[in-house]
């Protein structure tokens, strides 16, 4: 039986280089980085002192001051990006029954930031009676899903997903499946991440994977470049609205693309090290392609993980060669993280947003800072400048620690 076609009708983005679909697309097309010296806290003790903050984000523009006061930043970001996506889709005009709209928001760590530390200090100084009544749920990852559901009055299926950097694509897959199974007519799915706090930085410095290019922050994220020296942490959120194709067309919605296929696979070898051959990622991509009914020759563009760590970059390169064969050298591949940094759970959906730019406007965004390509990463990673390119089918990839990988196929909807 042919699966019910599901399409993307709205996109809401909060990224360090642009807030809102149009601003983000313009920044990607221009190769604009949002990475700057960190201002959230004093990072002078750390070897890395740069980050991708949401420089222009004001939570009060999207929610009441009471919500801002009592709930943590990953919630603020989730609600704001969901609001942008819902407005972009014109979802209110669709008048779906509130129990027919699903919600999924993913996050890998929530935001156990300075607000959490305040409650620890309250406990230590005055006992449990001094701890805020909101503390038990304020930094919980699920609080983002709960708030998006409450904010829009959505009573359909709801879930929180946490699968590392694969989270965003896994939330997308869940939403598509809820619609295909008949459990919902539409879905609001996204991811949010706010890892810019001292303990988060400390853990990554301990691993030795943060870039030390503090004097040139915009040049720090260098996926597939021989001069890469690690990642840059960033915060952000991204949400998409999914609908059945027939419902979207009947209401005259603008359709950005079809969410045609999803796949995931695990290496099951090591919690920190990836297999260099990329076989698990290639399996995830093939599952997504099989579900979408596309062959390797149909892939016109890839939005890759592109995280600026040698092991990851080479894993990806080998995976694309295995998936596409000789054609891998002719498919343009872009790394949005070269401009927005590593936002963990949100990265896959930033890739979706980049793929939508290519599908809607035929603009393949560049990979920034690719000055001296790693000779073992020898595919067309679109260095420096965007290209005009006819894109009808795009593949999006996400690699997570522990070797759990996800992929999605997006297709232009004629």
Protein Blocks (a to p, Z undefined) as FASTA:
>chain_A
ZZdddddfbdcdddfkbgcjklmmmmmmnopafbdcdfkbccklpmbfcdcddfkbcfkl
mbcfklmmmpcfklmmmmmmmmmmmmmnommmnopafklcccddddfklpadfklmmmmm
mmmmnojmlpcfklmmmmgmklmmmmmmmmnopabdcddddehjllmmmmmmmmmmmmmn
opafbdcddddddfbcfklmmmmmmnopacfklmlmmlmpcghiakbgbdcddddddddd
dddfklmmmnopacfbdcfbccdddeklafkbccfklmmmmmmmmmmmmmnopafklpmb
dcdfknopaklmmmmmmmmmmmnmmmlmmpccddfklmnopnhjmmmmmmmmmmmmmmmn
opacddehilbgcfklmccehghiacddddfbdcdddddehiiacdddddddZZ
